[in-house]
Amino acid sequence: MNIKVNQKNVVTEANTLSQLAAEMSLPEKGVAVAIDANIVKRQLWEMTTLYEGMNITVIKAAFGG
């Protein structure tokens, strides 16, 4: 399936947001995910089905100064 992650085309075998997060090796904490500019709570990732052409934004917290 073809989706966009952070405005880049991505081909994935994932069916859910949870599977995509695992495929991308996203950390357990410090990550937010939005679909079409709507934040999706982590507890809903397993139930969030991906579809062709979906626009996903992944935001990782940055630490330091």
KEKE-3310 file (N, C-alpha, C; in steps of 0.2 Angstrom, whole numbers, plus 5000, padded with zeros to 4 digits):
npx = (5004:5002:5007:5008:5021:5026:5026:5032:5033:5028:5030:5021:5018:5010:4994:4988:4990:4998:5005:5012:5020:5028:5035:5042:5050:5047:5050:5044:5040:5038:5034:5022:5008:4999:4985:4979:4981:4975:4978:4982:4978:4989:4984:4974:4980:4982:4969:4967:4965:4975:4974:4975:4985:4984:4988:5000:5008:5022:5029:5043:5049:5061:5076:5087:5098)
npy = (4994:5011:5026:5042:5048:5060:5069:5061:5048:5032:5015:5002:4987:4986:4986:4992:5007:5004:4993:5000:5009:4999:4994:5005:5007:5015:5024:5019:5030:5048:5051:5057:5054:5059:5059:5066:5078:5076:5071:5055:5045:5035:5023:5020:5016:5002:5000:5008:5008:5008:5016:5017:5030:5038:5051:5054:5060:5060:5064:5067:5069:5080:5082:5092:5106)
npz = (5000:4997:5005:5013:5023:5034:5023:5013:5001:5005:5004:5011:5021:5031:5040:5050:5061:5072:5067:5057:5065:5072:5061:5057:5067:5078:5094:5110:5118:5117:5105:5093:5083:5069:5059:5044:5050:5062:5079:5084:5097:5106:5112:5102:5091:5087:5083:5072:5056:5041:5025:5007:5001:5012:5023:5034:5049:5058:5073:5083:5099:5103:5113:5123:5122)
capx = (5000:5006:5004:5013:5023:5030:5026:5036:5029:5031:5026:5021:5014:5006:4987:4986:4995:5002:5010:5017:5025:5033:5039:5046:5054:5046:5050:5038:5038:5041:5031:5015:5006:4993:4982:4976:4981:4972:4982:4979:4981:4993:4980:4970:4985:4980:4962:4967:4966:4978:4971:4979:4985:4983:4993:5002:5013:5025:5032:5047:5051:5069:5078:5093:5098)
capy = (5000:5018:5031:5047:5049:5066:5071:5057:5042:5026:5008:4998:4980:4987:4987:4997:5012:5001:4989:5004:5011:4994:4994:5011:5006:5021:5022:5018:5036:5054:5051:5058:5053:5063:5057:5071:5084:5074:5067:5049:5043:5028:5017:5019:5014:4995:4999:5013:5005:5012:5015:5019:5037:5041:5056:5053:5065:5057:5070:5064:5074:5082:5084:5095:5113)
capz = (5000:4996:5010:5014:5030:5034:5016:5009:4999:5008:5003:5018:5021:5038:5040:5056:5063:5076:5063:5054:5070:5073:5054:5057:5073:5082:5101:5115:5121:5114:5098:5092:5076:5066:5052:5041:5055:5069:5083:5086:5104:5106:5113:5097:5085:5085:5079:5067:5049:5036:5018:5001:5000:5019:5025:5041:5051:5064:5077:5088:5104:5103:5120:5123:5122)
cpx = (5005:5003:5010:5014:5028:5031:5030:5032:5032:5026:5027:5016:5009:4999:4984:4992:5000:5007:5015:5022:5030:5038:5044:5051:5053:5047:5044:5035:5041:5039:5024:5014:4999:4991:4978:4975:4977:4976:4978:4982:4984:4988:4975:4974:4983:4974:4962:4970:4969:4974:4976:4979:4984:4989:4994:5008:5016:5030:5036:5049:5059:5071:5085:5093:5104)
cpy = (5006:5023:5036:5048:5055:5069:5067:5051:5036:5020:5004:4992:4981:4988:4992:5002:5009:4997:4994:5007:5006:4994:4999:5011:5013:5019:5022:5025:5042:5054:5052:5057:5056:5060:5063:5077:5082:5070:5061:5046:5036:5022:5015:5016:5007:4995:5004:5009:5010:5011:5019:5027:5041:5046:5056:5057:5061:5063:5066:5070:5074:5084:5087:5102:5116)
cpz = (5000:5001:5010:5022:5030:5027:5011:5007:5002:5006:5009:5017:5027:5036:5045:5057:5068:5072:5059:5059:5071:5066:5054:5063:5078:5090:5105:5117:5117:5107:5098:5084:5074:5060:5050:5046:5061:5073:5084:5092:5103:5107:5107:5091:5083:5081:5073:5060:5044:5029:5013:5001:5007:5020:5032:5043:5058:5067:5083:5092:5103:5110:5119:5123:5120)
residu = (MET:ASN:ILE:LYS:VAL:ASN:GLN:LYS:ASN:VAL:VAL:THR:GLU:ALA:ASN:THR:LEU:SER:GLN:LEU:ALA:ALA:GLU:MET:SER:LEU:PRO:GLU:LYS:GLY:VAL:ALA:VAL:ALA:ILE:ASP:ALA:ASN:ILE:VAL:LYS:ARG:GLN:LEU:TRP:GLU:MET:THR:THR:LEU:TYR:GLU:GLY:MET:ASN:ILE:THR:VAL:ILE:LYS:ALA:ALA:PHE:GLY:GLY)
# end
